[in-house]
């Protein structure tokens, strides 16, 4: 029994990303067909970019995802491209069809068990996401250290955030994408990571 439990449980360092779709307007929520359409569109976009950046979908949440990456760089690149893609999309649609996400990323130890992940690394990523304003990306200091010199976007230290159920206050950073999906932005991403070309 002990050996079986050990086989089902493993610990490793991963970048954990939480996404959450910002609550849609009252007008959209009253239109169930439009509400479902926008949620499904958000899910398709997230899943496409996760695949491009090597993200592993651990679970789909009510309005978002819990995702694991092997490192901070692909996680941040994925999050920034996702925010940039949504920004470009929102410029072309009416207000009631706009979709915004909050995203939080932390790099730390997680425990894998029966297809799920647990641990303080997961909890911290979830709390970072809950702090983030609509359309933004918040990351922890371990993530910021690994991506600081990669030229992926503007990084702003926000000080120490008081995060619920986390024992110590932790430094929080916001990373801003460099505008919508410009050619220079996509070229930089392709230089850093093997991203599948999309027409």
C-alpha positions in Angstrom: 0.0 0.0 0.0 2.8 2.4 0.8 4.7 1.7 -2.4 1.4 2.2 -4.4 0.9 5.6 -2.7 4.4 6.7 -3.5 3.9 5.8 -7.1 0.8 7.9 -7.3 2.5 10.9 -5.7 5.5 12.9 -6.9 7.0 16.3 -6.2 8.7 18.6 -8.7 9.3 22.3 -9.4 6.9 23.7 -12.0 5.5 27.0 -13.1 1.8 27.0 -12.2 -0.6 29.4 -14.1 -4.1 30.2 -13.1 -6.4 32.0 -15.6 -9.8 33.4 -14.8 -12.3 35.1 -17.1 -13.5 38.4 -15.7 -17.2 38.4 -14.9 -19.2 39.2 -18.0 -21.6 42.1 -18.1 -25.2 41.7 -16.9 -26.4 42.1 -20.5 -24.3 39.1 -21.6 -25.3 37.0 -18.6 -29.0 37.5 -19.5 -28.3 36.2 -23.0 -27.3 32.6 -22.2 -26.4 31.8 -25.9 -24.0 34.7 -26.0 -22.6 33.9 -22.6 -21.8 30.3 -23.6 -20.4 31.5 -26.9 -17.9 33.9 -25.3 -16.9 31.3 -22.6 -16.2 28.7 -25.3 -14.3 31.2 -27.4 -12.1 32.0 -24.4 -11.5 28.3 -23.7 -10.5 27.6 -27.3 -8.0 30.4 -27.4 -6.4 29.4 -24.0 -6.1 25.8 -25.1 -4.5 26.7 -28.5 -1.9 28.8 -26.8 -1.2 26.3 -24.1 -0.5 23.7 -26.8 1.9 26.2 -28.5 3.9 26.8 -25.4 4.0 23.3 -23.9 1.5 24.0 -21.1 -0.3 21.0 -19.5 -3.9 21.6 -18.7 -4.4 20.1 -15.2 -8.0 21.1 -14.9 -10.6 23.4 -16.3 -12.2 25.6 -13.6 -15.5 27.4 -13.8 -14.2 30.3 -15.8 -10.6 29.5 -16.2 -7.8 27.0 -16.1 -5.1 25.5 -13.9 -2.0 24.9 -16.1 1.5 23.5 -15.5 4.6 24.5 -17.4 8.2 23.1 -17.1 9.6 26.6 -16.5 8.8 30.2 -16.0 9.7 31.4 -19.5 7.1 29.4 -21.5 4.5 30.2 -18.8 5.0 33.9 -19.1 5.3 33.9 -22.9 2.0 32.0 -23.1 0.3 34.4 -20.7 1.5 37.5 -22.4 0.6 36.2 -25.9 -2.9 35.3 -24.5 -3.4 38.8 -23.1 -2.1 40.4 -26.3 -4.4 38.2 -28.4 -7.4 39.2 -26.3 -6.4 42.9 -26.4 -6.3 42.8 -30.2 -9.6 40.9 -30.3 -11.4 43.3 -28.0 -10.4 46.2 -30.2 -12.5 44.7 -33.0 -15.7 43.7 -31.2 -18.6 45.5 -29.5 -18.2 46.1 -25.7 -20.6 43.3 -24.8 -18.4 40.8 -26.6 -15.2 41.8 -25.0 -13.4 39.1 -22.9 -10.7 39.8 -20.3 -8.7 37.4 -18.2 -6.8 37.7 -14.9 -3.6 35.5 -14.8 -1.3 34.6 -12.0 2.0 32.6 -12.3 4.3 31.1 -9.6 7.3 28.9 -9.9 7.7 26.5 -7.0 7.4 23.0 -5.7 4.1 21.1 -6.4 2.9 17.6 -5.6 1.4 15.5 -8.3 -1.2 13.0 -7.2 -3.8 11.2 -9.3 -3.7 13.6 -12.1 -4.0 16.8 -10.0 -1.4 19.1 -8.4 -1.3 20.4 -4.9 0.9 22.5 -2.6 1.8 26.0 -1.7 3.1 26.6 -5.2 -0.5 26.1 -6.5 -2.0 28.1 -3.7 0.3 31.1 -4.4 -0.4 31.1 -8.1 -4.2 31.1 -7.4 -3.8 34.1 -5.0 -1.7 36.0 -7.5 -4.5 35.5 -10.1 -7.1 36.8 -7.6 -5.1 40.0 -7.0 -4.6 40.8 -10.7 -6.9 43.4 -12.3 -8.8 42.5 -15.5 -6.4 42.0 -18.5 -3.3 41.8 -16.4 -0.6 39.2 -15.4 0.8 39.0 -11.9 3.8 36.8 -11.1 5.9 35.9 -8.0 9.5 36.9 -7.5 10.9 33.5 -8.6 9.1 33.9 -11.9 10.3 37.6 -12.3 13.9 36.6 -11.7 13.9 34.0 -14.5 12.2 36.2 -17.2 13.5 39.6 -16.2 16.2 39.9 -19.0 14.2 38.2 -21.8 12.6 41.3 -23.2 9.1 39.8 -23.1 7.4 43.0 -21.7 7.5 45.7 -19.1 7.9 44.5 -15.5 6.7 46.5 -12.6 7.4 45.6 -9.0 4.3 46.1 -6.9 5.8 45.5 -3.5 4.7 42.8 -1.1 1.2 41.5 -1.5 -0.7 40.2 1.5 -2.0 36.9 0.0 -4.7 34.9 1.7 -3.6 31.6 3.3 0.1 32.3 2.5 2.2 32.4 5.6 4.5 35.3 4.5 3.9 38.4 2.4 5.6 37.9 -1.0 6.9 40.3 -3.6 4.4 40.7 -6.5 5.2 41.8 -10.1 3.1 42.9 -13.0 4.3 42.1 -16.5 2.7 44.1 -19.3 2.6 42.7 -22.8 4.2 44.9 -25.5 1.0 45.8 -27.3 -1.1 43.6 -29.4 0.3 40.8 -31.6 2.8 42.8 -33.5 5.3 41.2 -35.9 8.2 42.2 -33.6 6.4 40.6 -30.6 5.7 37.4 -32.4 9.3 37.3 -33.8 10.7 37.7 -30.3 8.5 34.8 -29.0 9.6 32.6 -31.9 13.2 33.4 -31.2 12.8 32.3 -27.5 10.5 29.4 -27.9 9.4 27.0 -30.7 6.0 28.4 -31.4 3.8 26.8 -34.1 3.3 29.2 -37.0 -0.3 30.3 -37.3 -1.5 31.8 -40.5 
